[in-house]
Amino acid sequence: MLYRIDIMTNKPNGVLYISVTNNLQERVKEHKLKKYPQSFSAKYNCEKLVYFESYKSGLEATKREKQLKR
């Protein structure tokens, strides 16, 4: 199983949202459909995938996510 860190943004590219997932297609779909309407990504309309990286371990992906968030 691959884990991915993804960076999403909104239409004017003013907000970045960084997360880890093991199903990138489903994650992007959730953002576009605003599956969690109270979430940060829904509030700021982060539905445009701009970047992702793949990792073999969830631990590696989480470490990279924290590094990017700094």
N, C-alpha and C positions, 0 to 999 in steps of 0.2 A: 504494500500500500504506500502511495506517495502522499506526502503532506505538502501543502503549498502555503506560502505567505502571499497575500494578495493586497494590492493597493487599488482602492476605488476612489473616485472623485465625483463631483457633481458637474453639471453642464458647463458652468463658467470656470471650472477647474480651480475653485477657490478653497475647497476643503479636501483634505486627504483622510482616508479611513484605511487602517492597516489591520489585517487579521490573519489567522491561521485556519486552514480547512483541509479536509481530506477529500472533498468533492467540490472542486472549483465551479463546475457548471451549475450545480445546485445552489451554491452560495451566491453566484451572480444572479440567478433567477429569483432567489429570495429577496435580494436587494431591489431588483426591478419591480417586483410585485409588492414590496413593502410588507413582507410577511409579519414583521415585528414593528408595528406602527409607532411605538414609543421609543424605538432605538435611535441611537445617534445617526446611523446611516439613513434611516427613514426621515428623520427630522431635517437633515441637510441634503436630502435627495442624492446620496452617493450611489449611483447606479452605473457608472462608467468604469470598466476595468481598464487600468492604465499600465499595470505591471504585475508580474508574478514570478516567483522562484519555487523550485521543487526540491524537496528533501526526503530522504528515506526514513527519517525518524521524526516523530512529533516533537521530541526534545530539541533537536537541531532547529526545527522550524520555529519553535517558540523562542529559542535563544535569538534567532535572527530577527523575529518580530520585535522583541524588546530592544534590540540594537537599533533597528530602524525608527522605533518610537522615540528614542533618545534624540 
